[in-house]
Amino acid sequence: MSGPGDAQPGSDAAVEPTRVGPAGPLPRDRAFFGQPMGLATLFGTELWERFSYYGMRGILLYYLTDTAANGGLGIDGTSGQALVAAYGASVYLVSVLGGWLADRVVGARRAVLYGGVVIAAGHVSLSIPGAGFSFAGIALVALGTGLLKPNVSSMVGELYSRDDPRRDSAFSIFYMGINIGSLSAPFVVGAVQGAWGYHAGFLVAAIGMALALVAFVLGRRYIGEAGAVPPNPLTEADRGPVARLFGAVAAGCLVALAIAWAVRGELTLDTFVDALSYVALAAPVATFWVMFRSPKVTAPERSRLRAYVPLFVAAMLFWMIFEQAASTLADFAKYDTDRTLGSWTISPVFYQSLNPGFIILLAPVFAWLWMRLDDRPPTSVKFALGLTLAALSFVFLAFMAAAADGGKSPWWVLVVVYLVQTLGELCLSPVGLAATTLLAPKAFRGQAMALWFLATSAGNAITAQLVQATEGASNAQYFGWIGAVALVFALGMFAVAPWVTRHIREGAEGDAAVQA
């Protein structure tokens, strides 16, 4: 491994003095758009990992619900949509574990490597015909993504000191890599699946993940000591409490499975989907309960934590709508959309490229807008705006479905839906983690990322239950009622926004006083 202060091969950039950060010496070259070459390593890793993830997700529902004659598994539509939603919930649940393992046991670098290997194995398993291989592959991809996803981003941060002015632009470049992978995957994987079948599509996703691993392994020497060691390793004193924690989590999972089994009266695929949904919904409740009950949380911190609850609920409902791109919206694209555009028939998979495409186009516009507005409106109002836009996207879709009167909606309807949802995402998502870290109690600040992931996990869990509970409902009824309920919550978020803003301001002032 080359030293972090060395010039990189082929670079004309001058070597700057090495600076030391929490993870050790920091790379100071400017060979990658003015950034360290380590960023190129992580950029390529995440680009190809997102390519594999969104490529697989783009065809997953169709594979699960298509007939055996067409190469699918023949699962009914409702169970397939619930399974895809439960899969999304599991990815974000395991991300909590992945972040913990990196922080306490293996370090971010090994977590990314191990996660990538597991993801690749999952995609290879999906590329082999047979239901057993398919379900094993889905489980492996969820587990591996949970290991990799939270830790690549943390390694980007470790390439820079806190006062390095390149940090913000580095994350912007990194985020662009995410969206390039997300944008291209449905086109490539969808085209391959259309020509050679589902398993060929999953194989393309496997190749994408293999390229991510190659990028990471070959470029490891450029990232210095970032992620090399866990920042808060377990000690002998930790072993007992950690063992008890894992025992409690395992017991909770078994209780959830027992409840789902009792409700269903049989042990089926839907039973496991329900059990996973219960765990995903219980996890944030348990996390809030622990925080509120902890003696380490002061009275002012508990007050700020109460102000975070409505933000969490708004985020959970937003992601509940937004994450249906892979389930109900994918189903609508295939069966309820007239996809003819002149002489061309649009593949339903291609619709899942719309969100990353809109992100690439609109993110710079929103960044400029918030700067012009001096970062106004406040965070709580941005959350309310984000949820409002998500709700309106479903209200619009319900109206168009009703107008179709049992027929198919025009091809552009889903384009509008994804555009409106992307506008909502750009209001809510960029400020979400910042609000989480600001309002979380100091003793739980390190777990703020986990809490933010749990909002998405719980949102997916709600979807898994909704699609089963509303089986037989028309598209107009399903999307209309969800949109209307979410809109009511959005109006409630607007109502409590001044109260939340006041607590966020108090939290910021409190942090400034402590740092002073």
N, C-alpha and C positions, 0 to 999 in steps of 0.2 A: 504493500500500500504506500503510495507516495505521500509525502508530508503535506499537511494542509496548507502550508505556505508556499509550496512549490508551484512554479508555472506549469500549466497543463500543456500536454503535447499539442502542437499546432496553434498555440495561442500567441498572439503578439502583445497581449496585455502585460503591463509591467506588474511585477510582484510587489504587493503592498506588505507592510509589516504585519506579522501574525498577531491577532488579538485573541484573548482567552475568554471563553464564555462558560456557562454551566457545564457543557459537555466536553470542555477541553479547548484546545486551540481551534480558532475559527478560520475557515478558508477565506481568503481575501482577494482572490483573483476576480477579474471582470470579463471572463471569456464568453459568457452566455448572456447576450443582451445587457452587458454591464453587471451581470450577476455571477456568483461563483458557479463553476461547472457542476458542483454538487446539485444545484437546482435543476440542471439539465437531466441528471440521473433521476431525480424524483419526479420531474415533469414527465419523462418518458415512461417511468414505471406506472404512474397514476393514469396517464393517457391510455395505455394499453389495458390496464386493469379495468378502467371504466368502459373501454370498448368491449371487453369480454362480458362484463356485468350487464350492460344495457343490450348487448347483442343477444345474450341468453334470455334476458327478461322480455325482449321484444317478441319472441316467438313462444315463450313458455306456455301461456294460456292456450294458444292455438294447438300446441302439441298435446297438452293435457286433455283437451276436449274434442280433438279431431277423432274421426273413426279409425279403427285399427286398419281398415283397408287403405287409408291415406297415410298411414304411418304414425297415427296418434295413439293415445292410451284409452280413448273412449270414455273418459269421465264426464258425467253430466255437467252442464254449464255452470250451475250454481256452486257445486262442489269445487269445480276448477277455479272459479273466481275467488272463492273463500280460501282455497289453498294458496293461490298466488298472493293474496293479502296476508295470510299467515306467514308465508315465506318472507315478505317484506318486513313484517313485525319481528321475525326471528333474526334477520340481519342486524337490525338496530339494537335488539336485546343483546346479541353476542358482541356487538361493538363495545358495550359497557365492560364485558369480561375481557375483551381484547385490550382495551385501554388499561385496565387494572393489571393484567399480566405483563404488559410492557413496562408499566411504572414500578411494579413490585418484584417481578421474577426474571424476565428474559431480556428486557430492553426493547426499544422500538425497532431497532434494526432486525433483530432475529424474529420479532413478531411479524414484520412485513415479509420477510423471507419465508417463514413457515406458513403464513397465511396465503402467500402466492402459490406455494406448492400444493396446499390443500385445495385452493380454488381450481388450479389446473387439473388436479385429479378429479374434481367434481365435474368439470366440463367434459373430460375424457369419458367419465362414467356415463354422462348424459348422451354421449355420442354412440354408445353401444345399445343396440335394441334390447328392450326388456324392461318391464315395470320396475323390477328390483334395482337394476342399474340406475334407472331414472330417479327414483326416490332417494337412493343413496347419493346420487350426484347433486340433487337439490340441497340435501342436508350438508354435503361437503362445501358447496359454494357458499351457503349461508354462514357456516362456521369459518371458512377461510376469509370471507369478506369482513366478518366481524373482527378478525385478527388484524387484517391489513388496513382497513378503512380509517380508523381513528389515528393510526400511528404514522402514516406517510405525512400527513399534514403537520403533526408535531415535529417531525424531523426537519421539515422546511424551516420551521421557526428556530431550530437549533443551529442552523447555518449562520445565524446573525446575532449580534449583540442587541440588547434592547434599544440602544440608541442609534443603531445603524439606520440611516434614512432610506435604505433600499428594501427594508422589510415589507412595507405595504405594496410596493410594486412587485416584489417577489411573489407574494400571494396572489396578486392579480394575474401574473404570468402562469402560475401554477393552476389557478382556477380556469384559465383559458385551456390548458391541457385537458382538464376534466371534461370540458364541454366539447372539445374537438373529438375526443373519444366517444362521448355520448351521442354526438351528432352523426358521426360516420357509421357507428355500429349497426343501427337498424337498416340502413341502406345495404351494407355489405352482407350482413347475416341474413337479412330478408331476401336478398337476391339469390344467395346460395341456397337457402331453404326452398325457395320457389323452384329452383332448377333441379336440385338433387335431394331434397327432403329434409326433415327436421334434424336428423342425426348429423347430416353434413353441416347444417347451420350451427349446431352445438360444437362441432369440431372446429369451425372457424373461431368460435369463442375461446376454445382451448388454445388455439394457435395464438390468439391475441394475448392470453394470459402468459403463455410461454415467452412471448416477446417482452412482456412486462418483467418477467424474471430475468431474462437476458439483459435488459436495460439496467436492472438493479444490480445484478452480480458484476457485470463488466464496469459499471460506474461507481462501485462502492468506494474505490480509492479516492474519489473526488469529494466525498462527503465528510472527510475527517473523522472525528469521533462522535458525530451526531448519532444519537440513538444506540451507541455501543453498549452502554450499561444502564440498568434500571436506575432512575433518579431517586427512588425511595425503596431500596431493597428490603425484603422481609428479614426480620431478625428472629432469634430464638423465641423472644417474648411474644412475637406475633403469631407463632404457629398455632397456639391454642385458640385464640379468637378467630383466626382465619378458618381453621377446621370447623369451628362451631358455625361460622357464617355459611360456609359451603354446605354443611349439613342441614342448616335451616332452609337454604335455597332448594336443595334436593328434596327435602320433605315437602316444601311448598309446591314444587312441580308435581310430586306424586299426589298430593291432595287435589290439585287442579285436574289431573287426569282422572282421579276417582270421581270427582264431581261431574266432569264431562261424561264419563262412562255411565254414571247413575242417571243423568239427564237423558242421554241417548238410549240407554237400555242395551247397548251393544258396543263392541269395540271395533270401530270402523275408521276410515280415513277422516271422516268428519269429526269423530271423537277427538282425535289428536289435534285437529285444527282448532276445535273449541278449547281444549286444554291449553294450547299455546296462546290463544287469545286471552284466556283468563290470567295467565302469567304476565302477559304484556300489559294488561290493564291494572293488575295488582302491583306491579313493580314501581310505577311512579307514586302510587298511593303509599306504599311502604316507605319509599324514599322520603317523601314529605313528612310522614309520621315520625320517622327517625330524626329528621332535622328539627321538627317542632318540639320533640320530647327531649332532645339532647341538652344536658346541662352546660355544654360548651357554647350554646347559642345564647347570646345576650338578648335582653328585651328589645333594644332597637333592631337587632338583626332579625328577631322573630317578627317584628312589625314589617320589615322590608320583605321577609319571606312571604307573609300574607299577601303583600302587593304583587308578588310574582305569580301567585296562583291563577289569577285571571289571564295573565300572559301565557301561562302554560296551557290553560284550557283553549285559548284562542289558537295557539300553535298546534295543539293536538287536533282540533277540528279542521284547521287549514290543511295539515298533512293528510288527514283522513280523506279530504276531497282530492288533493293534489296527487296522492299516491295511487289513485284509482286509474291512472294512465295505463297500468299494466293489467288491470282486471276489467272493470265495467266499461271503461272507455275503449279498451282494446276490443272487447266484445261488440260494442256499438260500432266501432270502425269496420269490423268485418261483416256484421250481419244487418246493420241498420243504416248504413251509409251508402249512398249512390256514389261510387268512386270513379265514375267515368268522367274524364276530362278530355273532351274532343275524342281522339282515337286512342287515347292512353287510359289504361285502368290503373289507378293508384293502388299499390300494395298497402294493406292495412298496417303492416309493420312500419311503413315509412312515417306514419303519423307520430310515432314516438321520437322522431328526430326534430319535431317542431319546437319543443321546449328548449333544448340546448341551442338550437338555431336562433330562437328569439333572445335567449340569454346573451349570446355572443353579440347580437345586434344592439340590444337595449341596455346591457349593463353599463357601458360607458356613458350612455345618455342619463341614466339614473345617478351615476357617480357625479356627473356634471351638475345635475339638477339639485342634489342634496348640498353640494358645495355652494351653488348659487343661493339656496335657501338657508345657508348657514346651519345645515343639518336639521332644519325644521321640516315637517312637524316632529314632535317628540316621539320617542320609541313606542309608547303606548298607543298613540294615534296611528303610527305606521302598522302596528299589529292589527288594529281595528280595520284599517284600509285593506291590508292583505287578506284578512278573513272575509271582508265584504266582497272583494273582487272574486275570491274563490267561490263564495256562495252565489254570486250573480252569474258565474259561468255555468253552474248547474241549473239555475233558474232559466237561463237562456236556452240551455240544452233541452230542458223539459218543455219549454214553449215550442221549440222547433220540432221535437218529437211528437207533440200533440198536433202540430200543424200538418205533419206528415200523415196523420190519421191511419196508422198501420202500415204505411209505406216507408220508403227510405228517405232520409234527410240528404240534402245536397252535400257534395264533397267539402264545401268550405265551412260547414257548421263546426266541425271539430277544429278547424284552423282557428276560428274565432274563440272557441273554448280554451284552447291551449294558449292563445295570445293573452286572454284575460287572466288566466291562471299564472302565467309568467309575470305579468305586471304585479299580481299579488305576491308572488314569490320575491320579487325584487324589493317590495316594501317590507316584507316580514323577515325573510331568511337572513340577510346580511347583519341585521341588528339583533337577531335572536340570541346568539351565544354571548354577545357583549352584555345584553340585559341579564342573562342567566348568571354570568360570572359576577356582575355588579351587585345583584340582589341576593346571591347565595351567601349564607353565613361563612365567616372566615374559616372555621373548622372544616367546612365542606367545600371550599373553593376548588379544590382539586377534583371534586366529583361533579363539577358544573357541566362538563362535556357529557357525562353520563346522563344527567337529568335532561339535557337538550335532546339527546338521542332517544330517550324514553318517550318524548312527545310524539315523535314519528312512529315509534313502535306501537304506542297506544292507539294512534290514529289508524294504522293498518289493522290492528285488532278489532277496532270498531267496525271497519269495513267488512272484515271476515264474518262478523256476526250479522251485520245489516243485510248482506247479500243472501244469507240463508233465511233470515227472518222475513224478508220481503219477496221470497220466491213466488213467482206468478204475477207480481205487480208489473204494470206497464212501465216503459221508460219514462213517460211523462210523470207518472206517480212517483217512481223511485227518485229520479233526479230532482223533481220539483219539491218533494217533502224534505229531502236532505238540504237542498239549497235554501228553503224557507227557514228551517230550524237553524241552520248556520247563520243566516242573515239576522235572526233574532239575537243570537249570541254576539254577533258583530255589533249590533246596536247597543247591547249591554256593555260591550267593551268600550265603545265611544263614551258611554255614560260614566264609567269608572276611570276613564283615562286620566282626568286631572288628579285623582287620588293616587293612581299608580305613578304618574310623573313626579308628584311630590316626593314619594318614597324613593324613587330612583335618584332624584336630586340629593336627597338626604344621604343616600348610600354613597354617592360620589363624594360628597363633602366629608363624610366620615372617613372614607379611604384616604382622601387628601390630608386630613388631619393626622391620621396614623403615620402616613409616609413622612410628614413634616417632623 
